[in-house]
Amino acid sequence: MKKFKSYILVAMMGLSVTSCEDFLTLMPLNEVVLENFYTNEADVESVLRSAYAALESSDCLVRMSAWGEMRSDNIVDGTDNSSNGDDDLVRFINENINYQNSLTTYLCFYKAINYANTVLYYAPEVHAKDPNYHGSELAAHQAEAISIRCLSYWYLIRAFKDVPYTTRPSIDDTEDFFIGQSSFDSILNCLITDLEKIKDWAPVHYSSDLTKKANTARFTRAGINAMLADMYLWKGDWDKCIACCNYITESKKEDYKKIKADKGLNCDIEPDQYNKYPLILETFGSDNCGNAYNAIFGQGNSFESIFELPFDSKKSNPFISSYYNSSSSTTGKLKASDKITRGAGADDLFAKKDVRFYQNIASDNSPGIVKYVYSDVKYNLKDGSAQTSVGTKRGDNAAEPNWIVYRYTDVLLMQAEALTMQARDLKDQGGAAADVNALLQKAFDIVDAINMRATCYPRYGAETRLTYIPNNDPDVMEEMVFDERRRELMFEGKRWFDLVRQALRNGNADNVSEAVKDKTDNSNSSVISVKFSNLNGLFLPINKDEIDINPNLKQNAVYTDNEHIKKAK
Amino acid sequence: MKHYNNRLLRVAVALAVAVLPGMLSAQKAGDIISGVVLDSEGPMMMVNVTERDAADRIQSHAITDVEGNFSFQLKNPKDRIQISYVGYETVDIPIDKLYFEITMKDQTDLEPVDIVADRVMEGNGLPIPLREVSSAVATINMEEFEGLGITTVDEALQGRVPGLDIVFNSGDLGARSTMHLRGVATMTGDANPLIVVDGNIWEIESNLANNFDYTNESQNTEKVSELLNINPEDIATINILRDAAATAIWGARGANGVMEIKTKRGQRGKTRVNYSYRLNATWQPEGYRLLNGDQYTMFMKESFFNPEMSDAAADIKEFNYDPSFSEYRMYNNNTDWVKAVTQIGLQHSHNVSVSGGGDKANFRISAGFDNQSNSIKGQKMNRFTTRVAFDYFVSDRIKIVTNFSMTYSKNKQNSNALGSAMKMMPNLAIYYEEANPTDPNGPDIVTDVFYHMLPSASDELPNNTNPVAEAAQKKQYSTSLNVQPEFSLVYNLLGLDNNETKLTYDARITFGVTNSGGDNYTPQSLAKQGWADNNANSVSANANKSSSIGTTHSLTFIPHLNNPNHSFMMMVRGQVNTSNSKGQNGGLSGLPSGFESIGLPGNISSMSTSASRSRSMNVTFTAHYSYRSKYSLDFTTRSDGNTRFGDASRWGTFPSASGRWNIIDEKFMESIRQSGILTMLAARVSWGLQGNAPGGDGMYLSKYSSGDAYMGESSMKPDNIRASTMQWEETTSWNLGFDFGLFRDKLSVSVEVYDRLTEKMLQSGYSIPASSGFSTLSVANDGTMRNQGWELSLSANRIYSTRLLGQDFNVGGNINFADNMNQILELNPTLLEKMTNDFDYKNGSYLSYVALKNAYGSIYGFRSLGVYQYTEWSAEEKYGESGPNAPVARDADGNPILVNKNGKDYPREMMYDFGVGRTNYTFVGGDAIYEDINHDGNINELDIVYLGSSLPKLNGGFGFRVSWGRLSWNNQFNFRYGNRIVNASRMNAEAMYGTDNTSAAVNWRWRVEGDQTIMPRALHQYGYNYLGSDRYVESGSFLRWNYTAFNYSLDPKIVKRLKVSNVSFNFNLNNVMTFTKYSGLDPESAGSGGLGNVAKDSSQTPRNKSITFGVSVQF
């Protein structure tokens, strides 16, 4: 009897031991584990969405503006003191950037890159598992993921020049995460190769209803071409840049036909007025203007949009509300430089009747930012003085503005720049003046079209219309293009990159020094000139946290002073 | 008549027995057995008479009547008859007749018997004789603390156990202490020792959510303190297991040391009832003297004026004493906010215990009730604890043990009241004040309506909620209920006696259920922005429940060896535990006034749920061998299965070995032993490997969770990089110990030296390059850390005894010292770099610097040299204008460095240098002077020097106990010596940077050119007057008199008259006084700093002082 009992006990203990491996495998209750994930197409799409969502995180949006524009002559500190605790932002704007500045961290973009890499890694596995996941769908997803990755790297290399480049997803800690930088040129070539490969895999439209968000919130062929045009422009491949721009103009014309067929005269788009380029009319009603602003920045997902990050009442844009400020009466963290002038003089950036001045800046003496902040505007510039009404500022409860990454006039101005550069090359090679002028005229047509729209030509008269002057002088045309870019794309995170592109092309940063000194007027100007005498000064330092962790990273030589001090300690 | 009948019967039976001798040896089943039980005074009533079989199981049972007679029907003639009665010797005889006449003997009449068994050490898995214990264990008998007014265990242990560093972080009710045993050997997870109660782990991890953040102390304290809700009166002994050999049976869980608590159990004997009552009064020690309203107003005016030298900046209506200002009356007061939120706290504790036992069962039931209000208004706690221990002996072989414990506590919190009161503007009124209607110039009429600053008050002012109103109106409750039933079966499979081979099987099942919750309500009256405020009439509630089940099977084998020189025992144990917890919380705001229920419609402000579960499994083997009790060897190994690891490293095996040599038993020591001077001399050595598991679940898995929505649709994102290479953190420990027993063991001394080397340290949040898409790995193994130290403890029980005035006079005491040094030997250099932050140029921060092979906690900062007297420099002082003590750069000889300006030499100005690309600050008169170490005219990070170490050179405690007759006096002290502390609370109180009320010391501040002082000028949000400098670095050495306690038992003669068995009174003072040069409130609250941190005292709530009166009655 006793023995029998012991047997039972031993058996009980034995049982509990044999099943212990299962017993000790606990799956988390609040999360899905990899082993149970990636079973069907929906899983791939949901991770793809998180890659897009990473791009529109607050960190990324702030950096798109900081890296692309805050260092430029458009923006100054909006708070007028540093006691609000955002010292790093103020220093960044004033070119007092060191490697401890928090705006030089870049994790948010690598998050998007990692999510995209994860999609690219697992999507083929899902394709093999899920019979309803077709090859074309897989290709379209791959095109989107690669586009997201390329856009992220595109921001990174324009801001930092050389950055670590990886196409592997971070899944397991056995991998080597301590990778060094790849050069700007090699990364740019990789991006172009990737995008060229997949540009036809992406759909032209995600929805036949062209007003649907998805057509601009996800990468379409037009979006990929816009990114490529931008990259070719930096690379100096004018022909390919123009080809990409032409693709977009053709597709916009297709869209225009379709909209015209649907809506007839109410479509608000009039190519015949703007040198055959299909642009949204700025005028509305009898004397008013602001129509294009309302469509592009007020509503979002406009006809002219190519790729933008969408927000709505459920998910508000975290950048605009605090940096451009859409809720309270004071300015946000940023405001327009008071050097941006309006009038009839030659030095004035904006012509007297250029409606974009009011669409960018609240008024002559209140340099708060209007773009994106107002949900709709209405101006009457007939008498050339000031607006008679300004429209509606977004409150906390209003639907929030999208953030535009690429739009049609941006692409058109890239094309104008490429044409001007082609003309310059031709002139330098001793080409015929007529050929040079033909190219310059093409560029001018684009600038003219955009400017006509903005000055509401012909409604408010011809006095502010641009006149063609760059007779066989590409430098004059270049200035016209850059000024028009500045006016058209102000506060859209473009200006600094434009200046850097120009400086790299010129081989010196005089243009940048001029622009930055113009904005601050502070005692720092000699420091700034010295800093930009080395072109690496145009790029940001790698953040301290990264440099400290990863011995394979090399600091931008312009910023190594800080480290010397530290070693001395 | 009855009497007569009985006699008759007895005679008849006697006759029958005499007549029928043949029946004598032929009792059979079914026979009636009868008899009478007597003692020296006559027949005994209610005596138990039982028939028992060979296994001692009861077969039949009878109780004697008034005449002492009994009878029962015999079941089996081979059985025995047993007669027992409390207080009498049990009689056990074979059933060889039908009638018995038994005379019971009073137990007190027995001859005294020598107990030969050694004292044994239980809890280590095996019953090892005390003199064969080879590991480092400190045992505290709670009898030592009897009569002390302690409410928690940690209070009693502070300064009592060498190497156990207990720090009380806060004086808030229900807040717990931090305990570190032999330093911190891990960089992740909880470094507190494991607490084991009656062999069961107090499951901290499973009761709390698994993603619980151990670094967040404030969240931590409240929850963990619930676990320590064990009533000190229920505790029998506490063992502190210090080395790896001692903690080995707790495996990975015991890596930080183990505190084994054994509770009292019932004992055979008369039922005893014990009741005790304690009344405890607590109060706040006096902190910094603060500015009164008028001083504060002046200080603020200067503070706003100085940075801009502008009257407009200082024109703040609340400081203008302008009667035309509508709120004038509210801002012209001298309010002592601290006094307004403090009070004398009272605690009533009632404890009842009933214990007793007999042949078949022992029991102890206890219940305690505490009602406590703290010295800070608005803090209250009720606690009810009960514990039942019941042992039932089914037979000689089978014992059933049942334990049940329950703790219920309800705590009303008001945690930041004192801190907030210290910051409140002293010119502000507590209650709304009105003009006197009869006499407009007379004193204002104070209403009973709490005053709150209006939303229209000047932006610069601190807009804190009125702490007095908060204490009265805010509701913040937390409740918890913990129930822990336990059943165990002990079966002796082989021998019962010590001279037989024993095999014992012990099966145990333990359940634990904890329900806790919190209810908070903030009325609209406390919301700063009125209805628009998100806190207006807001409620939040949370509820957590967790349950756990654990089973343990142990088999203990103690062979009986024929050669008595050898003794051997071993045990195998298997354990399986599983637990799960669920929690939810919700918050609503904007409820209609008068409603505080979470079920009402309101604006949902928060809503979340959590769930977690955990499982564990382990197998332990332990063996003990001893040769003549002279040489002892122990070996223990435990394999832990942990759900936090993947298949590859799920099981960790951690062996340990230890040995002891009782040198005193050697022949050559014979003469010394005989002399009685040295009665114990032993050397111990132990080695062990300990493991530590990471602090979170599922880190070896790649996890996906929902991310931000895109275009209104949800997304999924990878959450982590899976930790496939994660391994157990391993600590190799060596311990060398010596035990001495002197003067016939009156004085016992033990010395321990240890070395703990932690390798493959688990680092949570291990930084990796952002190019991976993640900033950190959730966990990685990296680095090596060493803890070395020594401990010395002396304890003397009745070291001196004599007769004094006809009473016994005894003196006893204890002393212990310990020192621990902790250093990092290896760490990824980049990680090390990251811990060493660059100086941030900000006020109040000290440079953190972590270097390999240096003990951590070094303090680096500027050297402070007082305050500049003048802005303008001149070689000779021109009073009120200029002088030599002005901010100019000086060379190594102290002469000003001259610069040429406009053809004339001027002394160079002293600058504060922020580093590259920033505007420097030029010092002026009234600014703090920092020593320009390198004489470059700039104060910058190159002028930072070493200012001392946060680590104490020595810490420990001592105590003594004097008893004289029935009166005893008990004292305990603890101390730290040789450490330095950053007095951050003084720094904040003297910073003169913000608008909070500050220390009255700032009345000595610099005000006009020429002032000679050590207190700089007042600057609102400006200047660099409180950079991390030696001005705030103070010696942290202290000696604290923890308690002094008197206990007096009433004369037994009086007691007997009161019909009770014992009455005693006790009286004690806690936190009596602290001898220290430290100027802050509590040098202890600074702790000793961690990696990359210095010891900083930023305490707002010092530990209470208290006085306790108690009475204990035993029936």
Interface residues (C-beta under 8 A of the other chain):
Chain A: K2 S6 L9 M12 M13 S16 V17 C20 E21 F23 L24 T25 L26 M27 P28 L29 N30 E31 V32 V33 L34 E35 F37 D43 S46 V47 L48 R49 S50 Y52 A53 A54 E56 S57 S83 R91 N96 I97 N98 Q100 T105 Y106 L107 Y110 K111 I113 N114 Y115 N117 T118 V163 P164 T166 P169 S170 I171 D172 D173 T174 F177 F178 I179 K213 A214 A217 P310 D312 K314 K315 N524 V527 K544 D545 E546 D548 I549 N550 P551 L553 D561 N562 I565 K566 A568 K569
Chain B: L493 Y505 A507 H553 G574 V576 S610 A611 S612 R613 S614 R615 S616 M617 V619 G641 N642 T643 D647 R650 D697 G698 L701 S702 K703 Y704 S705 G707 D708 A709 Y710 M711 G712 E713 S714 S715 M716 K717 P718 D719 I721 R722 A723 S724 T725 M726 S767 I768 P769 A770 S771 S772 G773 F774 S775 L777 A780 T830 L831 E833 K834 D838 G915 V916 G917 R918 E941 L942 I944 Q1021
